[in-house]
Amino acid sequence: MSTEELRAIELLTRVSYGRLATSMRAMPFVAPARHIVQDGRVLLRIHRGFGYHRACNGSVVAYGADNFNSGGSTLWSVQFTGMAEIVRPADEVIRLFGHEPIQADGENFEAVFMRVEPQFVTVHTLDYCEELHDGHAA
């Protein structure tokens, strides 16, 4: 892995959620996803009821996460693209995701898992001279 890829993977371990993007029937969509990093790959958990996993499986997807709500003086954003594959992780890996939501858009949450191996990776940072509070410089 390149230095940029290693940095992106390390940053992803600092947050739990991001946004999955691809297209379904030629229309783009973005969906919330929980992620964990394992062996240089990103495992995603999304709600099966969205139906997005069917469009993602075997397709190139984009995934992004950031620390924009951290209030820190350095903000970062990671984005990568890669091929998505529906998987059934071992129970001990599933436990790493933590508790599932109870509902998604008013439906009972039903997890589906996808593995994405990052191929094209971008990391952006925004450095501020002082800590941010409530989204504004102090």
LOKEDO-109050 format. One record per residue (C-alpha): residue number from 0; x, y, z. Coordinates in steps of 0.25 Angstrom, whole numbers, plus 5000, padded with zeros to 4 digits. Example, Ala and Ser with C-alpha at 12.3 -4.5 7.8 and 13.67 -1.06 7.14 Angstrom:
2
0  5049  4982  5031
1  5055  4996  5029
//
This chain:
138
0  5000  5000  5000
1  5004  5014  4997
2  5007  5024  5008
3  4994  5031  5004
4  4986  5018  5005
5  4992  5015  5019
6  4989  5029  5024
7  4974  5028  5019
8  4972  5014  5025
9  4978  5019  5039
10  4969  5032  5038
11  4957  5023  5035
12  4959  5015  5048
13  4957  5028  5056
14  4942  5029  5052
15  4931  5019  5051
16  4922  5025  5040
17  4923  5030  5026
18  4915  5031  5012
19  4914  5020  5002
20  4912  5025  4987
21  4909  5018  4974
22  4898  5018  4964
23  4885  5010  4963
24  4878  5010  4949
25  4887  5021  4945
26  4883  5030  4957
27  4894  5033  4967
28  4891  5031  4982
29  4898  5033  4995
30  4895  5025  5007
31  4900  5025  5021
32  4909  5013  5025
33  4916  5008  5038
34  4930  5003  5035
35  4942  4996  5041
36  4956  4994  5035
37  4961  4980  5035
38  4974  4975  5027
39  4975  4987  5019
40  4960  4986  5014
41  4948  4993  5018
42  4936  4985  5023
43  4922  4993  5022
44  4909  4990  5029
45  4897  4996  5022
46  4882  4994  5024
47  4877  4983  5014
48  4864  4990  5013
49  4870  5001  5005
50  4873  4991  4994
51  4886  4998  4991
52  4894  4986  4993
53  4889  4980  4980
54  4894  4991  4972
55  4907  4991  4979
56  4911  4976  4979
57  4921  4974  4968
58  4921  4989  4964
59  4931  5000  4967
60  4926  5009  4979
61  4932  5021  4986
62  4933  5022  5001
63  4936  5035  5009
64  4937  5038  5023
65  4942  5050  5031
66  4944  5057  5045
67  4937  5070  5041
68  4928  5070  5054
69  4940  5067  5063
70  4943  5082  5067
71  4958  5079  5065
72  4968  5089  5058
73  4971  5079  5047
74  4959  5074  5039
75  4961  5062  5029
76  4953  5055  5019
77  4956  5041  5013
78  4950  5037  5000
79  4953  5024  4992
80  4947  5016  4981
81  4948  5001  4980
82  4940  4988  4976
83  4929  4984  4986
84  4926  4970  4989
85  4915  4965  4998
86  4920  4957  5009
87  4916  4949  5022
88  4927  4953  5032
89  4930  4943  5044
90  4922  4946  5057
91  4934  4952  5064
92  4936  4962  5052
93  4921  4966  5052
94  4923  4969  5067
95  4933  4979  5064
96  4923  4988  5057
97  4916  4989  5071
98  4901  4991  5073
99  4892  4991  5061
100  4882  5002  5059
101  4868  4998  5063
102  4861  5004  5051
103  4865  5011  5038
104  4855  5020  5031
105  4844  5014  5040
106  4847  5000  5037
107  4854  4989  5046
108  4869  4990  5043
109  4874  4978  5035
110  4889  4978  5033
111  4896  4974  5020
112  4911  4974  5019
113  4920  4978  5008
114  4935  4978  5006
115  4942  4988  4998
116  4957  4988  4995
117  4961  5003  4993
118  4968  5005  4980
119  4968  5020  4977
120  4970  5028  4990
121  4969  5043  4993
122  4972  5049  5007
123  4969  5064  5009
124  4972  5072  5021
125  4968  5086  5026
126  4977  5092  5037
127  4972  5103  5046
128  4981  5111  5055
129  4971  5109  5067
130  4961  5099  5071
131  4947  5100  5065
132  4935  5101  5074
133  4921  5099  5069
134  4926  5099  5055
135  4932  5113  5056
136  4946  5118  5059
137  4947  5123  5073
//
